[in-house]
Amino acid sequence: MTISQNDQAHDRALRIARAPKRAAACIALGLFFTTSSLAPTSLAHANTLGTLNIPQADVAVAVNNAEAILGSGDVTANRTIALQPGDTLDSVLTSQGIDAAQRAAALTAMSELYDIAQVKAGDAVEISMRASLDGVQETRLVALQLRPAYKGNLAIVAGADGAFHRLGTAAKRAETVTAGITTLEGTVTTGLMADLIAAKVPVDVADDVVAAFAYDPQTPSDPAQGSAFKVVYETARTGTGRHTSVRNVMRYAELGSNGENHRVYRYETNNGEVAFMEETGRGVVPFALAAPVPMRKARMTSPFGWRVHPVLKVRKFHNGVDYAAPKGTPVYAAEDGVIQMLGWRGNYGRFIKIVHNDRIATTYGHMSAFAKGLHKGSHVKKGQIVAYIGSSGLSTGNHLYFEVLVDNKHVDPEQAEVMLNVNLDGSSLVRFRSYVSSISETQNLSRP
């Protein structure tokens, strides 16, 4: 990277952090991606989001920190600040745009490690921040490291639960939490998945890229040879040596095929769902349901769709699927949820309806018995036994009748994942557009 490129990276990190400038502040950026190991058909560059060296007593806490760093969908930047005469930790955090609630929580956590009233000019403070996308809060504090003279390193980090965790004392050895963004480019020569891997895209990211394009009906399922792709992903690396943990998250992917560019973003909505979105604010949320009976113990005897009813002998649309299995075979909840209905329901016999969220529900029919202790209003977990296969109601033999409803409409339970359509508007759309802009600015992506 040239000096001018470094300057540009510094400027972008400053804008992303949205923190006011101060004379004694400098940016601490640690590059950890290179291009030397990439295949000739691919190109990579990284906008580094900071390397934070922290005293680490518990590797598990570092992993939680990585989850917190990557979980929000924003972009991280670090600042290292040398305290000036009269500075306090509170005044430094205030100058960086950290709100009162986070300042109070951070200072309370740090106070349990060190008498913060003793900080003085010359002490170094390293702050890791994320840009807010909701327009309410300018910056969010991810981590705070204090290096008082003669005291070693002291640090607190916002965990996945949002609370600040103390990460050791001056006597603890230092571990590293590193966050960064990488962009990889390549062309399709054999198949999208294989060529993503050849371009050094991590497997977990490549899986998301392939899935994201599969959910876009406008993207060809088999891109032509020569189709160009670009992938942007974020990485959090925690620990050292054999205790190192790495997590990669796709942020953006682009595929140029037959003269058209297909763009998709991996985006976490306000309620924590992972969506694959177009720049228009439209997209899908994949929702994976577990099989209600193990396929090694059952076989599908009637699929979703039109059929001749085996008892009534008339042509009817089959709103679910039938799984034949011996009487007494356990039936499992397909996802966490609340039982909305449990009892006898006409032709369905013994019947259960489980509501998983405000859009998805599953139903189970023809059972021989319900699991003990369950009733309307019971909370169940994914994989929990809720009933046992039988032939109650209008049935020709022992089987489970299984339905999946999305927005009160039946969908095929045999599809790998249920697709929930998303169409952002209002403040949600504003937040998403800010996310798109932050990625475009950080990576110098061209906009349509």
N, C-alpha and C positions, 0 to 999 in steps of 0.2 A: 504494500500500500504506500503511495507517495505521500509527501508531507501535505500537499493540498487536499488529498483524499482524506487524510486524518483530520484536517481542519474541518472538512465537510461533515465527517462523522461526529466530531465534537459538537458542531453547530446543531446537527439534527438531534443529538441526545439532549442538548440543552432545551431545544424547542419542545421535545416530547415531554420532558420532565416539567415544563412550564414553571420552572422555579425562577425567582428574580435573581439578577446577577449581583455579586458582591465582590469587592476587590480581592479579598483574601481567599476566594474559592477557586478550585481547579477541578477539572474532570478526571476521574480515575477510570480508564477504560482498559480492559485486558483482552487482547485478541487471542482466540483459541481455535479458530478454524483456518486452514490453509488450502491452497489449490493444488499443491504438489502431488497429492495422491489420487487425483481425480482422473477418470478415463478421458481419452482424447476428445470424445464426443460431448463432454459435459463441461460446464463452467460453474465456478462457485465463488461467492464473495460473502463476507459477513459484516453486518453492522453490530458491533459488540455492545451489549447492554450492561456490561460491568462485571468485575470479579471482586467478590467480597470475601476476604479472609477473616474467618471468625473462630474464636475459641469454641471447640465443639466437644461436649461431654457425651453426647448421645447421637449416634448416627441416625436413629429413627427420627429425631427432631429435624435433622437436616433434610431428610426425605420429605417430611411434612412441609418444610420451608420451600423445597422445590415445587411441591404441589401448589403452594400459595403463589409463588412467583409466576407459574405458568397458567394458573387457573383462571385469572381474571380476564384474559384476552386483550390486555392493554400492553404497553411497552415500558420496560424498565430502564432507568438511567441512574448512575451513581455519581455522587459528589463527595470530594474530600475537602474539608474546610479546616483551616488553621485558626484556632480561637484567638481573638484579639483582646486587648485589655478591656474589661467591662462586659465581655460576652458571657452568657450562660447557655446551658443546653436548651433551655426554653426559648431564649431569644434567637438562637441559631435555627431551631426548628420552625419558629414563627417566620423568620426571614425566608425560609424555603417553601412557605405556603402550606405547611402541615396544620390541619385544623386543631382546635382546642381539645376536642375529645381524644384524638390520637396523641397529641402532645402529652396530655395528662397520663394516659395509659402507658406510653413509652417511658416517661420519666419515672413513674411508679415502679415499673419493671426494672429499669436500670438502677434505681435507688437501692434495690435489694442486692445488687452486686457491688455498689460503690457509692460513697458519699458524694453525690453530684455537686454539692455546694463547694467541693474542693477543686473543681475544674479551674484551670487558669490559662492565661495566654501561653500559646505554644503547644497546648494539647491539640491533638488531631481528632476530628469527628468525621466519620464516613457514613453517609446517608444513602440508602438505596430507596428509590421512589418509583411509583408508577403514575403515569398520567391518568387522570379521571376522564371517563367518557360521558358522564352524565351531566356535565356542566355545573354541578353543584359544588364539587370540591376540586380545587385546582390540582392537588397532588395527594397521593396516599403513601404513607410511610410503609415500606416493606421490611427494612432492617436498619438498625442503628449500631454503629461500632464506635467505641470510645478508646482512644489510645493515650491515656494520661501519662505524663512523664514518670518513668521508673515503675509503672504499674502493669506493664504488658498490655494485652488486648482484652477488652470487655465488650460483649455484644448481646443484643436482643434481636429476635426475628419474629415477624408476624407469621404464625403458623396457618395451616389450612383452616383452622377454626376461627381465624381473625384475631385471636388474642396474641399478645407478645410473650414469647418464650425466652427465658434466660439461657444462654448457650455457654455456660461454663464460667470460669474465673480466670484470673491472670495466670494461675498455675497450670491450666489445662493446655494441651497441645493444640495447635491451630489446624483447622480443616478448611476446606474451600467450598464455597457455593458460587458457581459460575453460571451466568445466564447470557445467552447470545442468540442472534438470529443468523441463519445461513440461507443463501439463495443458490439453488442448483438449476442448471439448464441442460437440456439434451434433446435428442431426436428419437422418434420411434423407428426402430429397425426390425424388431421381431415381434414385440408385443409391449403394451404400455407398462405392465407390471415388471417384466423382465428388464426393460430399458430404464425404468426408474431405479431399480436395484443396481444396474450397471453404472448409472450416474452417481452412485454412492448415496442415494436417498435412503435413510434408515427404513427398515422394514415396516415399523409401526406407522411411520408417516406415509410410506408408499401405499399401505392398505387403505388409509383414509383418502388419499388422492384418487385411487381407483374407485372407491366407494362413492366419493363426491361426484365424480363424473358419471358414474352409473346412475345416480339419482337425477341427473339432468337429462331430460328427454331430447334436448337439442344436441347433445354431444354424441358423436358416433360411437357405437359400442366397440368397434374395431378400427381405431384410427389408422389412416393410411400411412405407409412408410414415408418417412421424411417429415411427418408431423412434429412440430417443435413443442416442447413443454418447458415450463418454469415452475419451480416449487420453492416456496418460502416456508421455513419451519423454525421454531424456537426450541432451544435446548436449555435444560437446567442440569447441571452436573454437581453432585455433592460428594464430599468425602475425599479420601485419598487411598491409593493402593487397592487392596482387595475389598475395601469398604466403600469404593466409589459406586454411586448410583446415578444413572443417567435417565432422564425422561425427555422425550421429543414430542412436540405438538405441531401438527400442520397448522399454518395460518392462511396460506393462499396457494392456489394452483392455477396455472393457465395452460391451455392446450390449443395450439393453432392447427386446424385441420380443414382441408378443402377451402382455403381462403377465409375461414372464419375463426375468430378467437373466442374460446370458451373460458370464462373466468369464474372461479368459485372460491368462497371463503369459508373456513371452519370458524364458527362463531358460537360463543356461549351466550345464550339469551339471559334475560333478567332472572328467570327462575332456575338457571343452572343447566338447562338442556343444551346439548351440543347440536347445532344446526349446520347444514351446508347451504350457503346463501349465495344468490346472485347479487350484483351491485344494486339492483333495483329494490332490494329488501324482501325479495321473495325467495323461498327455499323450502327445505324439508328437514324434519327432525327424525332420524331413524330411531325406532323403538323396538328393541329386541325382546321377544317373549320366549320363555323356556317351554319345552315340550310338556304337555300336561301328563303324558305317560311316556316312559322310556321306549324308544323305538325298537329296542331289542326284545321288549315284552309285548309289543302290539304291532298291528299292521293296519294301514289305512284301507278301508273297504269302500268308502264313498267320498269323493272329493267335493269341493266347493263348486257350485254351478247347477245347471239344469240336469235333471235325471227323472227317471220313472220311480215313484215312491214304492219301496219294496212291499209295503202293506196295503196302501190305498190304490196302487196300480194306476196312478194318474201322473201326468208330467208336472213336476213342481220344481221350483228353484230351491236348491239345498243351500241354506245360509251358513252352514258350517261344514265340518268334516267328521266322519265316523272312524274311530279307532277300535278295532276288534281286539279283545284280550280276555283271558280267563276271568271268571267272576272272582271278585275280591282283590284284583290288581289295584294297587294304590293309584290315586289320581292326585296330581300335584298342582298347586297354584302356579300359574304361568308368570306371575310377577307380584311384587308387594301390592297390597290393596286392602280394601274393606269389603266385607260381605254385605251386599245390599239385599240379597234374597236367598233364602235357604228353606227348602220344603218341597212339597209336592206341587207340580205344575202340569196338570193335564197330560197330554201326550208325551211330554218330556219326562214324566215320572219324577224321581227324586232329582232336584234341580238346584244349582247354585249359580248366583251371579256375583262376580267380584268386580268392583270398581277400582281401577288402578290410579287414575287421575281424572281431571275434569274432561278428558277427551277419550279415554280408552277403558273398555270393560271387556271381560271374558265371561262366558257361560259354560256350564258343564251339566250334561243331562244323562238320564237313564241309569243313574248309579244304584247300587244295591244298598249302600249305607253311607252316612256322613261320618267324618272323623269326630271323635268324642270332644266335647267341650266347645264346639263351634255353634254360633248362632248369628242372627242378623246383627250387624254392627261389629262383629269380631274382626280384628286386624290380623291379617295373615302375611307371611313372608314368602318370597319366591322360593319354590321348591318344597314348601310345606305340604304335607298330606292333608287334603281337604275332604276326600271321599274315596269310595271304592267302586270299581266297575261292576255293572250289573245289567239287567234287562227290564227295568221298571218302565211303566208307561207304554206307549205304542212302539214296540220294538220286536225285532225278529230274532234277537240273540244278544249275548253279552257284548256290550261295546260302550264306548264313551262318545257322546255327541258334544263337540267342542265348537264354540263360536267366538269370534273376535269382532267387537264393535268399535268403530272410530267415529266420533261425533254422531253416535246413535245409528250409524250405517254399517251393515255387515261387510267385512272384507275377508279375503282368502286367508285362513289361518296358516296355510302351507307356505306362504311367502316368508323368506328368511327374516325380514324385518318389516314392521308396520311403518308406513311413511306418513308422518303428520305434516300436512302443508302449513307453512308459516308465511304470513304476509304482514310485515312490520309496518306500523304507522305511528304517527305522533312522536312522543319522546323516545319510543323504542327505535324508530327509524332514524331519528337524529343521532342517537347513541351508536347505532350500527354504522352510519355514514362517517362518524368520527373515527370509528375503528378502521374503516376502509382507508380513510385519509391518513391515519397514522402509519399504516403499513405502506401505503404508496409513497409517503414522504420519506420514511426510513429506508426504503429499498430503491428509491428513484424509479418506481414502477410507472410506466406510461398509463395514462387514463384514457378511456374511450371517449 
